[in-house]
Amino acid sequence: MHVKYLAGIVGAALLLAGCSAGNELSASGQNVRFVEDKPGADCQYLGTTSGKQSNWLSGQHGEEGGSMRGAANDLRNQAAQMGGNVIFGVTSPTQGFLSSFVPTASEMNGQVYKCPN
């Protein structure tokens, strides 16, 4: 009986740890940068993408902006998968009334470009 109980606690702890972990930046995502100025004509526009970080277990205001950092990492990873290396025009959808009471996902959107190095 004690073994099953202990196994259940360990399993639940591992599940919660896995769910609350932030998005890790991939090796290719590390090569993607954010820019404030619209990329020039030498860059190819690839499309838009979104990065998300769930806040259900960690809450809206995670440690040191962790939820937005996780969304930014996911956005960079998505851009890299598209073949891009630059993200321009990043926006974060406005938090609604519901997000004041329920931890909703943090989200960032951006335009992806492939620019010469």
C-alpha positions in Angstrom: 0.0 0.0 0.0 2.8 2.5 0.9 4.7 1.7 -2.3 1.6 2.6 -4.4 1.0 5.8 -2.5 4.7 6.8 -2.8 4.7 6.0 -6.5 1.6 8.1 -7.0 3.2 11.1 -5.2 6.4 10.8 -7.3 4.4 10.5 -10.5 2.3 13.5 -9.7 5.4 15.5 -8.9 7.1 14.6 -12.1 3.9 15.5 -14.1 3.7 18.9 -12.4 7.3 19.6 -13.0 7.1 18.7 -16.6 4.0 20.8 -17.2 5.3 23.9 -15.4 8.7 24.0 -17.3 9.1 26.9 -19.7 9.8 26.5 -23.4 13.5 25.8 -23.9 15.3 27.7 -26.7 16.4 25.2 -29.4 19.9 25.4 -31.0 18.4 26.8 -34.2 16.2 29.2 -32.2 19.3 30.8 -30.7 20.1 32.1 -34.2 16.9 34.0 -34.4 16.9 37.7 -33.3 14.3 40.3 -32.7 14.5 43.6 -34.5 12.7 46.9 -34.1 13.2 48.2 -37.6 11.4 46.5 -40.5 13.9 44.3 -42.4 15.1 45.7 -45.8 14.6 44.5 -49.3 17.4 42.0 -49.0 15.3 40.0 -46.6 12.7 37.5 -47.6 9.3 37.6 -45.7 8.3 34.1 -44.7 5.0 34.7 -42.8 3.8 35.2 -39.2 4.0 32.9 -36.3 3.1 32.7 -32.6 4.9 31.6 -29.5 3.0 30.5 -26.4 3.7 29.6 -22.8 1.1 28.0 -20.6 0.7 29.7 -17.3 -1.9 27.3 -15.8 0.4 25.9 -13.1 2.9 28.7 -12.8 0.4 31.6 -12.7 0.4 34.8 -14.7 3.4 36.4 -13.1 6.1 33.8 -13.1 9.6 34.3 -11.8 11.4 37.1 -13.6 9.0 37.3 -16.5 9.4 33.6 -17.1 6.1 33.2 -18.9 6.9 35.9 -21.5 10.4 34.6 -21.9 8.9 31.1 -22.6 6.6 32.6 -25.2 9.6 34.5 -26.8 11.6 31.2 -26.8 8.7 29.4 -28.5 8.4 32.3 -31.0 12.1 32.1 -31.9 11.9 28.3 -32.2 8.9 28.6 -34.5 10.7 31.2 -36.7 13.7 28.9 -37.0 11.5 26.0 -38.1 10.1 28.3 -40.8 13.7 29.0 -42.0 13.8 32.5 -40.6 16.5 34.3 -38.6 14.7 37.6 -37.9 11.5 38.5 -36.1 9.9 41.9 -36.6 6.7 43.6 -35.3 6.3 41.5 -32.2 3.0 41.9 -30.4 1.5 40.3 -27.4 -2.3 40.1 -27.4 -4.0 42.1 -24.7 -4.9 40.4 -21.6 -8.7 40.1 -21.1 -10.9 40.3 -18.1 -10.8 36.6 -17.6 -7.0 36.5 -17.3 -7.2 38.6 -14.1 -8.8 35.6 -12.4 -7.5 32.6 -14.4 -3.9 32.1 -15.5 -4.1 32.1 -19.3 -1.3 31.4 -21.7 1.2 34.2 -22.6 1.5 34.7 -26.3 3.7 36.6 -28.7 3.2 37.1 -32.4 5.7 38.3 -35.0 6.6 38.5 -38.7 9.4 36.1 -39.7 12.1 37.0 -42.2 15.1 35.3 -43.6 17.9 37.9 -43.9 21.5 37.5 -45.1 24.0 37.3 -42.2 
